[in-house]
Amino acid sequence: MSFTDLGLRAELLRAVEEQGYSTPTPIQRQAIPAVLKGGDLLASAQTGTGKTAGFTLPLLQRLSAGGRPGARQIRALVLTPTRELAAQVGDNVAAYSRYLKLRSHVIFGGVGAQPQIDAIRPGLDILIATPGRLLDLHQQGHVDLSRVETLVLDEADRMLDMGFIHDIKKLLRLLPASRQNLLFSATFSDEIQQLANGLLDRPTMIEVARRNTTAETVDQAIYRVDREKKRDLLAHLIKQHQWYQVLVFTRTKHGANRLAEQLDKQAIPAMAIHGNKSQSARTRALSAFKDGSLQVLVATDIAARGLDINELPHVVNFELPNVAEDYVHRIGRTGRAGSEGQAVSLVCVDEHGLLRNIEKLIKRDLPKHIEPGFEPDPNAKPEPIENGRRGGRQSPRNTPRQGKTEGGNRNDNQQRRDDKPAQQRRRRRPQRSRQA
């Protein structure tokens, strides 16, 4: 099957061809015809399977056959949990609509609002937005959501993880009752099913991959190592195997900063990306990583959500995630769209329980390795838990999902505010808050 078999108009086919694609992925083969019919859709697919084009292409086709929006009106609204993902969707919309007379724009927090207000004023066919900034602009009277024809919730599972459910409900009350709803998620969790039941009307259901499975194109490996030797082992593996583009995950923003600085000192170009970084700093780091001038990008889970890098060869879990499902999301950054990738996890004695949870989730035992010169101490014991924390790290038993943990520091700068729900942002405490 080719894209020409899916009923797309010539302008879209031309844009797809110019992007270098000729054969639709499984999610695209199923989602595009379903969206074109105008009904609701509930779709689950692993990251990297082309789900963004799966809703972007048919959405553009439907919009191209309609009228023009009025002042401040929006015809199609795409909600995403993070600004990186919003920017990525915006890039896709711009690329595929280049031969259509449609107006689109991306809005998110951390940057000046006036250019976004100016772009919305004449009306837009497609608005891609994070919930917080959209609610802010609506409350200020800069955007009219009463004429939305199609709503897309992208990465809905991550939006729930980050606590956006209240913002989403507020936005839903601003939309017309009669509209098309498209919900895309990496997994079909019970929470996603509950959201879908209240939002979707007799939806078409698509599940390309089984729940919580990892791509067969990803070679997964575990390296057992003492916690104090992790940084040196990572540098050793990068240099020995000449890894030229590596995405490394840490649990915390402080840990990401520290690791990037230490890799830099070992002549490995590295930068960190997380919620405390300004939008311009995050954009520079992503751009350098994508064009190959930056060898290592160290990221937290939220910051990396929506990263779309063609043929990213290596993902490293410097620390295992506290939630097993996040392991699937992390390594889904590599091995995308059929390309091969490698996912390496550095596991110390503190993380053996987390590793067991991951292997139980994905229903397979991961190969274990010990690198000569970095042998773990067989007598090492997990660090004791004190006040819900293990050796300065959050205890898995007492830690919320990573998406919420990253947003919990009240010292985060203004650029981080849009990654929190609006209700949480407006909360005020009379007493002075403690340092996190």
VEXDREN-2710 file (C-alpha; in Angstrom, 1 decimal):
% VEXDREN-2710
k/r/px/py/pz
1/MET/0.0/0.0/0.0
2/SER/1.2/3.5/-0.8
3/PHE/-0.1/6.9/0.4
4/THR/-1.9/7.3/-2.9
5/ASP/-4.2/4.4/-1.9
6/LEU/-5.4/6.3/1.3
7/GLY/-7.5/8.9/-0.6
8/LEU/-5.2/11.9/0.2
9/ARG/-5.3/14.9/-2.2
10/ALA/-2.4/15.7/-4.5
11/GLU/-1.1/18.6/-2.5
12/LEU/-0.6/16.3/0.5
13/LEU/0.9/13.5/-1.5
14/ARG/3.4/15.9/-2.9
15/ALA/4.4/17.1/0.6
16/VAL/4.7/13.6/1.9
17/GLU/6.9/12.6/-1.0
18/GLU/9.2/15.6/-0.4
19/GLN/9.6/14.5/3.2
20/GLY/11.0/11.2/1.8
21/TYR/8.0/8.9/2.7
22/SER/6.4/6.5/0.2
23/THR/4.8/3.8/2.3
24/PRO/2.5/4.5/5.2
25/THR/3.2/2.9/8.6
26/PRO/0.6/0.5/10.2
27/ILE/-0.9/3.3/12.3
28/GLN/-1.1/5.6/9.3
29/ARG/-2.8/2.9/7.2
30/GLN/-5.5/2.5/9.8
31/ALA/-5.8/6.0/11.2
32/ILE/-5.9/8.1/8.0
33/PRO/-9.1/6.5/6.5
34/ALA/-10.8/6.5/10.0
35/VAL/-10.1/10.2/10.5
36/LEU/-11.2/11.1/6.9
37/LYS/-14.6/9.5/7.7
38/GLY/-15.1/12.1/10.3
39/GLY/-15.7/9.9/13.3
40/ASP/-14.0/9.7/16.7
41/LEU/-10.8/7.8/17.1
42/LEU/-8.9/6.1/20.0
43/ALA/-5.5/5.1/18.8
44/SER/-2.5/3.5/20.6
45/ALA/0.9/3.0/19.1
46/GLN/4.5/2.9/20.2
47/THR/6.4/6.2/19.8
48/GLY/8.2/6.4/16.5
49/THR/5.4/4.7/14.5
50/GLY/4.3/7.8/12.6
51/LYS/1.2/8.5/14.6
52/THR/1.6/12.3/14.2
53/ALA/1.3/12.0/10.5
54/GLY/-1.5/9.6/11.1
55/PHE/-3.8/12.4/12.4
56/THR/-2.1/15.4/10.7
57/LEU/-2.6/14.3/7.1
58/PRO/-6.3/13.5/7.2
59/LEU/-6.9/16.5/9.5
60/LEU/-5.4/18.8/6.8
61/GLN/-7.5/17.2/4.1
62/ARG/-10.7/17.7/6.0
63/LEU/-9.8/21.3/6.8
64/SER/-8.9/22.1/3.3
65/ALA/-12.5/21.3/2.2
66/GLY/-14.1/23.7/4.7
67/GLY/-14.5/27.4/5.2
68/ARG/-12.3/30.0/6.8
69/PRO/-12.1/30.8/10.5
70/GLY/-13.3/34.1/11.9
71/ALA/-11.3/36.4/14.1
72/ARG/-9.6/34.6/17.0
73/GLN/-11.5/31.4/16.0
74/ILE/-9.8/28.0/15.8
75/ARG/-11.1/25.2/13.5
76/ALA/-8.8/22.3/14.8
77/LEU/-7.1/22.2/18.2
78/VAL/-4.2/19.9/19.0
79/LEU/-3.3/19.6/22.7
80/THR/0.1/18.3/23.7
81/PRO/1.7/17.9/27.2
82/THR/5.0/19.6/26.5
83/ARG/6.4/22.4/24.3
84/GLU/8.9/20.1/22.6
85/LEU/6.0/17.9/21.4
86/ALA/4.0/20.9/20.4
87/ALA/6.9/22.3/18.3
88/GLN/7.3/18.8/16.7
89/VAL/3.6/18.6/15.8
90/GLY/3.8/22.1/14.5
91/ASP/6.7/21.2/12.2
92/ASN/4.8/18.3/10.8
93/VAL/1.7/20.5/10.2
94/ALA/3.9/23.1/8.4
95/ALA/5.6/20.5/6.3
96/TYR/2.5/18.7/5.2
97/SER/0.4/21.8/4.6
98/ARG/2.9/23.7/2.5
99/TYR/0.8/23.4/-0.6
100/LEU/-2.5/24.1/1.1
101/LYS/-3.9/27.5/2.0
102/LEU/-4.2/26.8/5.7
103/ARG/-3.0/28.8/8.7
104/SER/-1.5/27.1/11.7
105/HIS/0.5/28.2/14.8
106/VAL/2.0/26.7/17.9
107/ILE/1.7/28.2/21.4
108/PHE/3.3/27.3/24.7
109/GLY/4.6/28.9/27.8
110/GLY/8.1/30.1/28.5
111/VAL/8.2/32.6/25.6
112/GLY/6.5/35.9/25.0
113/ALA/2.7/35.8/24.5
114/GLN/2.3/38.7/22.2
115/PRO/3.6/37.0/19.0
116/GLN/1.2/34.2/19.7
117/ILE/-1.7/36.6/20.3
118/ASP/-0.9/38.3/17.0
119/ALA/-0.9/35.0/15.2
120/ILE/-4.3/33.9/16.6
121/ARG/-6.0/37.3/16.0
122/PRO/-7.0/36.7/12.3
123/GLY/-8.1/33.1/13.1
124/LEU/-6.4/29.8/12.6
125/ASP/-7.2/26.5/10.8
126/ILE/-5.0/24.6/13.3
127/LEU/-3.7/25.6/16.7
128/ILE/-1.2/23.3/18.4
129/ALA/-1.0/24.2/22.1
130/THR/0.0/23.1/25.6
131/PRO/-3.0/23.4/28.0
132/GLY/-1.7/26.0/30.4
133/ARG/-0.8/28.7/27.8
134/LEU/-4.1/28.0/25.9
135/LEU/-6.2/28.5/29.1
136/ASP/-4.2/31.7/29.9
137/LEU/-4.9/33.2/26.4
138/HIS/-8.5/32.2/26.5
139/GLN/-9.1/33.8/29.9
140/GLN/-7.6/37.0/28.5
141/GLY/-10.0/36.9/25.5
142/HIS/-7.4/36.3/22.8
143/VAL/-8.8/32.9/21.5
144/ASP/-12.3/31.7/20.6
145/LEU/-12.7/27.9/21.0
146/SER/-16.5/27.9/20.3
147/ARG/-16.0/26.9/16.6
148/VAL/-13.5/24.0/17.0
149/GLU/-14.4/21.2/14.5
150/THR/-11.8/18.7/15.6
151/LEU/-10.0/18.1/18.9
152/VAL/-6.8/16.1/19.0
153/LEU/-5.3/14.9/22.3
154/ASP/-1.8/13.8/21.6
155/GLU/0.3/11.8/24.1
156/ALA/-2.8/11.7/26.3
157/ASP/-1.2/9.3/28.7
158/ARG/1.6/11.8/29.5
159/MET/-0.9/14.5/29.9
160/LEU/-2.6/12.5/32.6
161/ASP/0.7/11.6/34.2
162/MET/1.5/15.3/34.4
163/GLY/-1.7/16.2/36.1
164/PHE/-3.4/18.0/33.2
165/ILE/-6.7/16.3/33.6
166/HIS/-8.3/19.4/35.3
167/ASP/-7.1/21.7/32.5
168/ILE/-8.3/19.4/29.9
169/LYS/-11.8/19.3/31.5
170/LYS/-11.9/23.1/31.6
171/LEU/-11.0/23.3/27.9
172/LEU/-13.5/20.7/27.0
173/ARG/-16.3/22.9/28.4
174/LEU/-15.2/25.6/26.1
175/LEU/-15.6/23.5/22.9
176/PRO/-18.8/22.9/20.9
177/ALA/-20.6/19.7/21.8
178/SER/-20.6/18.6/18.1
179/ARG/-17.0/17.9/17.0
180/GLN/-14.6/15.2/16.0
181/ASN/-12.4/13.9/18.8
182/LEU/-9.1/12.1/18.2
183/LEU/-7.2/10.6/21.2
184/PHE/-3.7/9.3/20.7
185/SER/-1.7/7.6/23.4
186/ALA/1.3/5.4/23.7
187/THR/-0.7/2.9/25.8
188/PHE/-4.3/2.0/26.6
189/SER/-4.1/2.3/30.4
190/ASP/-7.2/2.2/32.6
191/GLU/-7.0/5.9/33.0
192/ILE/-6.9/6.5/29.3
193/GLN/-9.9/4.2/28.8
194/GLN/-11.8/6.2/31.4
195/LEU/-11.0/9.5/29.7
196/ALA/-12.0/8.0/26.3
197/ASN/-15.3/6.8/27.7
198/GLY/-16.3/10.4/28.7
199/LEU/-14.9/12.1/25.6
200/LEU/-15.4/9.8/22.6
201/ASP/-18.6/8.8/20.7
202/ARG/-18.5/5.3/19.3
203/PRO/-14.8/5.6/18.4
204/THR/-12.8/3.6/16.0
205/MET/-10.2/1.8/18.1
206/ILE/-6.7/1.1/16.8
207/GLU/-3.9/-0.6/18.7
208/VAL/-0.9/-1.2/16.5
209/ALA/1.4/-2.7/19.2
210/ARG/0.5/-4.7/22.2
211/ARG/0.3/-2.8/25.5
212/ASN/3.6/-2.0/27.1
213/THR/5.7/-3.8/24.5
214/THR/9.1/-2.7/23.2
215/ALA/10.1/-2.5/19.5
216/GLU/11.9/-5.6/18.2
217/THR/14.3/-3.3/16.4
218/VAL/15.8/-2.1/19.8
219/ASP/18.7/-4.1/21.2
220/GLN/18.3/-3.9/24.9
221/ALA/21.1/-4.6/27.4
222/ILE/21.7/-4.2/31.2
223/TYR/25.1/-3.3/32.6
224/ARG/25.5/-4.1/36.3
225/VAL/27.7/-1.5/38.0
226/ASP/28.2/0.2/41.4
227/ARG/26.4/3.5/41.7
228/GLU/29.7/5.4/42.1
229/LYS/31.1/4.0/38.8
230/LYS/28.1/4.8/36.6
231/ARG/29.5/8.1/35.2
232/ASP/32.9/6.6/34.4
233/LEU/31.2/3.5/32.8
234/LEU/29.0/5.7/30.6
235/ALA/32.0/7.7/29.4
236/HIS/33.9/4.4/28.8
237/LEU/31.1/2.9/26.7
238/ILE/30.6/6.1/24.6
239/LYS/34.3/6.3/23.8
240/GLN/35.0/2.6/23.4
241/HIS/32.1/2.0/21.0
242/GLN/32.3/5.5/19.4
243/TRP/28.7/6.4/20.1
244/TYR/28.2/9.6/18.2
245/GLN/24.6/10.5/19.2
246/VAL/23.4/9.4/22.6
247/LEU/20.2/10.3/24.5
248/VAL/20.8/9.7/28.3
249/PHE/17.9/9.7/30.8
250/THR/18.2/10.7/34.5
251/ARG/15.5/10.9/37.1
252/THR/16.2/14.5/38.2
253/LYS/17.1/17.9/36.7
254/HIS/20.0/18.3/39.1
255/GLY/21.3/14.9/38.1
256/ALA/21.0/15.8/34.4
257/ASN/23.1/19.0/34.9
258/ARG/25.7/17.2/36.9
259/LEU/26.1/14.4/34.5
260/ALA/26.3/16.7/31.4
261/GLU/29.1/18.7/33.2
262/GLN/31.1/15.7/34.1
263/LEU/30.9/14.2/30.5
264/ASP/32.0/17.6/29.2
265/LYS/35.1/17.4/31.4
266/GLN/35.9/14.0/29.9
267/ALA/35.9/15.5/26.4
268/ILE/32.4/14.2/25.5
269/PRO/30.3/17.2/24.3
270/ALA/27.1/17.0/26.4
271/MET/24.2/19.3/27.4
272/ALA/21.2/18.8/29.7
273/ILE/17.6/19.5/28.8
274/HIS/14.9/19.8/31.5
275/GLY/12.2/22.0/32.8
276/ASN/14.5/24.5/34.5
277/LYS/16.2/25.4/31.2
278/SER/15.0/28.4/29.3
279/GLN/13.1/27.7/26.1
280/SER/16.0/29.2/24.1
281/ALA/18.5/26.9/25.8
282/ARG/16.3/23.8/25.2
283/THR/15.9/24.7/21.6
284/ARG/19.7/25.2/21.1
285/ALA/20.4/21.9/22.8
286/LEU/17.9/20.0/20.7
287/SER/19.1/21.7/17.5
288/ALA/22.7/20.8/18.2
289/PHE/21.8/17.2/19.1
290/LYS/19.7/16.7/16.0
291/ASP/22.4/18.1/13.6
292/GLY/25.1/16.0/15.2
293/SER/27.3/18.7/16.7
294/LEU/26.3/17.6/20.2
295/GLN/27.3/14.1/21.1
296/VAL/25.2/13.5/24.2
297/LEU/21.9/15.0/25.3
298/VAL/21.0/14.3/29.0
299/ALA/17.3/14.6/29.6
300/THR/14.6/14.0/32.1
301/ASP/11.4/12.1/31.1
302/ILE/9.2/15.2/30.6
303/ALA/11.8/17.1/28.6
304/ALA/12.4/14.2/26.2
305/ARG/8.8/13.6/25.6
306/GLY/8.1/14.4/21.9
307/LEU/11.7/14.2/20.9
308/ASP/11.7/13.0/17.3
309/ILE/15.2/12.3/15.9
310/ASN/15.5/10.2/12.8
311/GLU/17.4/7.0/13.4
312/LEU/18.6/7.9/16.9
313/PRO/21.1/5.1/17.5
314/HIS/21.5/5.0/21.3
315/VAL/19.5/5.5/24.4
316/VAL/21.0/5.1/27.8
317/ASN/19.1/4.8/31.1
318/PHE/21.7/6.3/33.5
319/GLU/19.1/5.6/36.2
320/LEU/16.1/3.4/35.8
321/PRO/12.7/5.1/35.9
322/ASN/10.6/4.6/39.0
323/VAL/7.6/3.7/36.9
324/ALA/8.1/0.6/34.7
325/GLU/6.0/2.0/31.8
326/ASP/8.4/4.9/31.5
327/TYR/11.1/2.5/30.5
328/VAL/9.1/1.6/27.4
329/HIS/8.6/5.3/26.5
330/ARG/12.3/6.1/27.0
331/ILE/13.7/3.4/24.8
332/GLY/11.0/4.1/22.3
333/ARG/13.2/7.1/21.3
334/THR/15.4/4.7/19.3
335/GLY/14.5/2.0/16.9
336/ARG/11.8/4.2/15.4
337/ALA/10.0/3.6/12.1
338/GLY/11.8/0.3/11.5
339/SER/15.4/1.5/12.0
340/GLU/17.6/-0.3/14.5
341/GLY/18.7/1.1/17.8
342/GLN/20.3/0.2/21.1
343/ALA/19.0/0.8/24.6
344/VAL/21.5/0.4/27.5
345/SER/20.6/0.6/31.2
346/LEU/23.2/1.1/33.9
347/VAL/21.8/-0.7/37.0
348/CYS/23.2/-0.6/40.5
349/VAL/22.1/-2.6/43.5
350/ASP/19.5/0.1/44.5
351/GLU/17.6/-0.5/41.2
352/HIS/17.3/-4.3/41.2
353/GLY/13.6/-4.1/42.2
354/LEU/12.9/-1.5/39.5
355/LEU/14.6/-3.8/36.9
356/ARG/12.4/-6.7/38.0
357/ASN/9.3/-4.6/37.5
358/ILE/10.4/-3.6/34.0
359/GLU/11.1/-7.2/33.0
360/LYS/7.7/-8.3/34.4
361/LEU/6.0/-5.5/32.4
362/ILE/7.7/-6.3/29.1
363/LYS/7.5/-10.0/29.7
364/ARG/11.2/-10.8/29.0
365/ASP/14.5/-11.1/30.8
366/LEU/17.0/-8.5/29.6
367/PRO/20.6/-9.6/28.9
368/LYS/23.0/-8.7/31.8
369/HIS/26.6/-7.6/31.2
370/ILE/29.5/-6.7/33.4
371/GLU/32.2/-4.5/31.7
372/PRO/35.8/-5.4/32.6
373/GLY/37.2/-2.9/35.0
374/PHE/33.7/-1.9/36.2
375/GLU/32.8/-5.0/38.1
376/PRO/30.2/-4.3/40.8
377/ASP/30.9/-5.1/44.5
378/PRO/29.1/-8.4/45.2
379/ASN/28.7/-7.4/48.8
380/ALA/27.2/-4.0/48.0
381/LYS/23.9/-3.2/49.8
382/PRO/21.1/-0.9/48.8
383/GLU/21.4/2.5/50.4
384/PRO/19.1/2.9/53.4
385/ILE/15.8/4.8/53.1
386/GLU/15.6/7.9/55.2
387/ASN/12.5/10.1/55.3
388/GLY/11.2/8.5/52.0
389/ARG/14.5/9.1/50.2
390/ARG/17.2/6.6/49.4
391/GLY/20.7/8.0/49.5
392/GLY/19.6/11.4/48.2
393/ARG/17.5/9.7/45.5
394/GLN/13.7/9.3/45.6
395/SER/12.5/6.0/46.8
396/PRO/10.4/4.1/44.3
397/ARG/7.9/3.3/47.0
398/ASN/7.5/7.0/47.9
399/THR/7.9/8.6/44.5
400/PRO/5.1/9.8/42.2
401/ARG/5.3/9.4/38.5
402/GLN/8.3/11.1/37.0
403/GLY/6.2/13.6/35.1
404/LYS/4.9/15.0/38.4
405/THR/8.2/14.9/40.2
406/GLU/9.9/17.2/37.7
407/GLY/7.3/19.8/38.1
408/GLY/7.3/19.8/41.9
409/ASN/10.2/22.3/42.5
410/ARG/8.7/25.6/43.3
411/ASN/11.9/27.3/42.4
412/ASP/11.5/26.4/38.7
413/ASN/11.8/29.5/36.5
414/GLN/9.0/31.1/34.4
415/GLN/9.8/28.9/31.4
416/ARG/8.7/25.8/33.3
417/ARG/5.3/27.1/34.4
418/ASP/3.4/25.9/31.3
419/ASP/4.3/22.3/32.0
420/LYS/2.2/22.5/35.1
421/PRO/-1.6/22.5/35.2
422/ALA/-3.2/26.0/35.4
423/GLN/-4.8/25.2/38.8
424/GLN/-1.4/24.3/40.2
425/ARG/0.2/27.4/38.8
426/ARG/-2.4/29.7/40.4
427/ARG/-2.0/28.2/43.9
428/ARG/-0.6/30.7/46.4
429/ARG/0.7/29.9/49.9
430/PRO/0.8/32.6/52.6
431/GLN/3.9/31.2/54.2
432/ARG/7.3/31.1/52.6
433/SER/7.9/27.9/50.8
434/ARG/10.8/25.7/51.7
435/GLN/13.6/25.0/49.3
436/ALA/13.0/21.7/47.5
END
